[in-house]
Amino acid sequence: MRPGFWQVIIVVAIVAVLFGAKRIPELARSLGKAKGEFQKGLKEGEKEDERAD
């Protein structure tokens, strides 16, 4: 189930109120880096599984 347009707008507005507009880019950067590290870890795990077989 995917969130609708208005649901996304409401969540973004709540985040802006809670964290302030200045911290949103910082939070987005942190989430992007975390996502990249997670994907890197998944790829390394898959390589280890292939070597174990």
ChimeraX commands (.cxc) that place a marker at each C-alpha (Angstrom):
marker #1 position 0.00,0.00,0.00 radius 0.5
marker #1 position 1.58,3.26,-1.13 radius 0.5
marker #1 position 0.96,6.55,0.65 radius 0.5
marker #1 position -1.17,9.10,-1.16 radius 0.5
marker #1 position -0.11,12.58,-2.21 radius 0.5
marker #1 position -1.81,14.32,0.72 radius 0.5
marker #1 position -0.37,11.87,3.22 radius 0.5
marker #1 position 3.16,12.64,2.01 radius 0.5
marker #1 position 2.49,16.39,2.17 radius 0.5
marker #1 position 1.20,16.09,5.75 radius 0.5
marker #1 position 4.24,14.06,6.85 radius 0.5
marker #1 position 6.64,16.56,5.26 radius 0.5
marker #1 position 4.83,19.43,6.98 radius 0.5
marker #1 position 5.04,17.69,10.37 radius 0.5
marker #1 position 8.76,17.00,9.90 radius 0.5
marker #1 position 9.33,20.65,8.94 radius 0.5
marker #1 position 7.55,21.83,12.07 radius 0.5
marker #1 position 9.34,19.40,14.37 radius 0.5
marker #1 position 12.88,19.76,13.05 radius 0.5
marker #1 position 12.84,23.14,11.38 radius 0.5
marker #1 position 13.50,23.91,7.74 radius 0.5
marker #1 position 17.25,24.30,8.25 radius 0.5
marker #1 position 17.77,20.75,9.51 radius 0.5
marker #1 position 15.76,18.98,6.79 radius 0.5
marker #1 position 18.63,18.92,4.22 radius 0.5
marker #1 position 20.94,17.60,6.92 radius 0.5
marker #1 position 18.48,14.84,7.77 radius 0.5
marker #1 position 18.03,13.95,4.10 radius 0.5
marker #1 position 21.81,13.71,3.64 radius 0.5
marker #1 position 22.09,11.43,6.67 radius 0.5
marker #1 position 19.31,9.18,5.39 radius 0.5
marker #1 position 20.97,8.99,1.96 radius 0.5
marker #1 position 24.31,8.00,3.48 radius 0.5
marker #1 position 22.63,5.40,5.70 radius 0.5
marker #1 position 20.81,3.93,2.70 radius 0.5
marker #1 position 24.08,3.71,0.75 radius 0.5
marker #1 position 25.87,1.98,3.63 radius 0.5
marker #1 position 22.99,-0.46,4.02 radius 0.5
marker #1 position 23.04,-1.36,0.32 radius 0.5
marker #1 position 26.83,-1.75,0.45 radius 0.5
marker #1 position 26.46,-4.14,3.38 radius 0.5
marker #1 position 23.84,-6.16,1.52 radius 0.5
marker #1 position 26.13,-6.54,-1.50 radius 0.5
marker #1 position 29.03,-7.64,0.72 radius 0.5
marker #1 position 26.78,-10.16,2.43 radius 0.5
marker #1 position 25.69,-11.59,-0.92 radius 0.5
marker #1 position 29.32,-11.97,-2.01 radius 0.5
marker #1 position 30.15,-13.83,1.21 radius 0.5
marker #1 position 27.18,-16.15,0.66 radius 0.5
marker #1 position 28.35,-16.91,-2.88 radius 0.5
marker #1 position 31.86,-17.75,-1.63 radius 0.5
marker #1 position 30.44,-20.04,1.07 radius 0.5
marker #1 position 28.57,-22.15,-1.52 radius 0.5
marker link #1:1,2 radius 0.2
marker link #1:2,3 radius 0.2
marker link #1:3,4 radius 0.2
marker link #1:4,5 radius 0.2
marker link #1:5,6 radius 0.2
marker link #1:6,7 radius 0.2
marker link #1:7,8 radius 0.2
marker link #1:8,9 radius 0.2
marker link #1:9,10 radius 0.2
marker link #1:10,11 radius 0.2
marker link #1:11,12 radius 0.2
marker link #1:12,13 radius 0.2
marker link #1:13,14 radius 0.2
marker link #1:14,15 radius 0.2
marker link #1:15,16 radius 0.2
marker link #1:16,17 radius 0.2
marker link #1:17,18 radius 0.2
marker link #1:18,19 radius 0.2
marker link #1:19,20 radius 0.2
marker link #1:20,21 radius 0.2
marker link #1:21,22 radius 0.2
marker link #1:22,23 radius 0.2
marker link #1:23,24 radius 0.2
marker link #1:24,25 radius 0.2
marker link #1:25,26 radius 0.2
marker link #1:26,27 radius 0.2
marker link #1:27,28 radius 0.2
marker link #1:28,29 radius 0.2
marker link #1:29,30 radius 0.2
marker link #1:30,31 radius 0.2
marker link #1:31,32 radius 0.2
marker link #1:32,33 radius 0.2
marker link #1:33,34 radius 0.2
marker link #1:34,35 radius 0.2
marker link #1:35,36 radius 0.2
marker link #1:36,37 radius 0.2
marker link #1:37,38 radius 0.2
marker link #1:38,39 radius 0.2
marker link #1:39,40 radius 0.2
marker link #1:40,41 radius 0.2
marker link #1:41,42 radius 0.2
marker link #1:42,43 radius 0.2
marker link #1:43,44 radius 0.2
marker link #1:44,45 radius 0.2
marker link #1:45,46 radius 0.2
marker link #1:46,47 radius 0.2
marker link #1:47,48 radius 0.2
marker link #1:48,49 radius 0.2
marker link #1:49,50 radius 0.2
marker link #1:50,51 radius 0.2
marker link #1:51,52 radius 0.2
marker link #1:52,53 radius 0.2
view
